[in-house]
Amino acid sequence: MAIKRTNLWVYLLAVTVLTADIATKAAIVAWIPLYGSHEITPWFNIGHWLNPGAAFSFLAQAGGWQRSFLVALGIAASAFLTWLIAREKTATPEAVGYAAILGGALGNVIDRVRHGAVVDWLDFHWGDWHWPAFNAADIGITLGAGFLLIAAFRGHERNGADSHTPAR
């Protein structure tokens, strides 16, 4: 299947998210020992943690089987996202969302294969309460999901579905 010229930049977005994720994780692994942390502000640390589970450490305590499952799921999701991007006729907001998610998904798959877990390094906290640590791939996935939500709502409004006029 040939890549449509109009979608080339969308694939470049996926590569950019992936590259940013790989580069930041490589820097963290090189500069901060595992479980080490550096306070940047009273509410933000940069550290080095491994998450064998999914988002919010879901399945982190599953006993090891989750690594293969999450790698397979990430590869399947990446293939599906690549197909979704390819079928877009133009560089739509949906395609941008798919690309950001694709780059993040591939970044986390690479981590699971290389390290057996995902390298997380961003730690926001308030006092002793910490938001689950995350990484650049997670940011790409979240922003991509946001693009898809915005696109869905915009499409909903364009189709007149936001009208409160009762059907006759």
N, C-alpha and C positions, 0 to 999 in steps of 0.2 A: 504494500500500500504506500503510495507516494504521499509525502507530507505536503499539505496545502500551504502555499506561500503565506496566506493570511494567518495561518496558525503557527507559523514558525516561531514568532516571538512568544507565543503562549508556551511552546515547548522550552524556549530559552528561559522563561520564568521558572519553570520546573527545575531546570538545570541550575539556575541561580539560587533557588531555595536549597537545593541539594548541596551545592558547593558551599554556601554559607554555613549550613549545618555541619558538614564534614570538617571545614576549616576551624570553626569555633570549638568543636569537640576535640579535634587534634590538639589545639592550643591548651585546652583544659587538661587533657590527659598528660600533656608534656609538662605543664607548669604547676599543677595542683595535685598533691598526692590524693589517692582515693580516700574519701570521707573528709578531706581537708576543706576548709572554707575561709574566705576572706571577707570581712565586713566592708561594704562599700558605703552604705548609709545605715542609720539605725534600723531601717526596715528592709534592707536589701543586701544579700550576700551573693558572692560568686563562689561556687564550690564544685566538688567532683563527687558525684554519686552515681550508682548503678541501679537501674530499675529493671528487674527481670519481668515485670508485668506490663500491663498496658496503661492507658491514661489513669491518673490518680492511683497508681499502683494496683489496679485491678488485676487479679491473678498472680500477684507477686509472690504469694506463699503457696503456689499450686504444686510445687515439688519438682519442677523441671520440664514437664511435658509442654508447658506453655511456650517455651522457646520455639520449638518446631511449629507449633500451631500458629503462633504470631508471625513467624517468618512466612509460612505458607499463606496466611491471610493477607499479609502485606504485599506479597508478590501478586496474589490474585487481585487485590484492590488496585495495585499499580497497573496491571494489564487492563483492567476494566476502565480505569481513569484515562489511560492512553487511548483506548477505543472511543470513549466519550469525547475526548478532545478532537480526535480525528474526524468524527462525524459532524462536528460543528462547522457550519458553512462560513462563518466569520469568527473573528476573535471576540466572542461574546463575554459578558460578565460570568456566565456559567463556565466557559472555557478557562477563564482566569482562575476561578475557584477550583476547578478540577486540577489545574496545573500546580497551584500552591499546595493542594493536598497531596498530589503526586510527588512533588519534591520532598515534602515532609515524610511521607510514607516510605519512600526509598531510603531516606537518611536513617530512619529508625530500623529498617530491615538490615541495612549495612551494619549498624551497631550490633544488632542481635546476632548476626553471623560472626562478626569480628570479636565481640566481647562477651557474648552470651546474654547480654542485657543492653538496655539503652543508657547512654551516658547523659545524665541530667546535670545542669550546672547553674540554672537561675533559681534563686531562692528568695521569695518575698515573704516577709513575716511581720507580725505585730506582737511585740513581747515574745512570749514563748509559743505563740500560735504560728505555724508555718503553713503557707499554701504549698501543695505538693510541688516539688522541684520539677523544672521542665527545661526545654532546650529550643534551639532555633527550628528544628523540624516541627515541634509542637506548635510553635507560633505560625508556621506556614499552614499547618493543618487547620488551626483555629481561624486564621484569616480567610483561608479558602472556604471553610464552612460559612463564615460570615458573608462572603461574596455570593454563595449559593442561596443563602436566606434572603439577601437583598434582591437578588435576581428573581427569586420566586415571588416575593411580595410585589415587585415592580410588574412582573408578568401578570399577576393576579389583578392588579389595579388596571393594567392596560386592557385586560379582557372584560372589564366592567364588573368583575366579581365583587368589588368593594361597594357596590351600590346597595342601598338599603331599601330599594323599591321591591315590594313583594311581587312574586311571579303571578301571572294571570292565567 
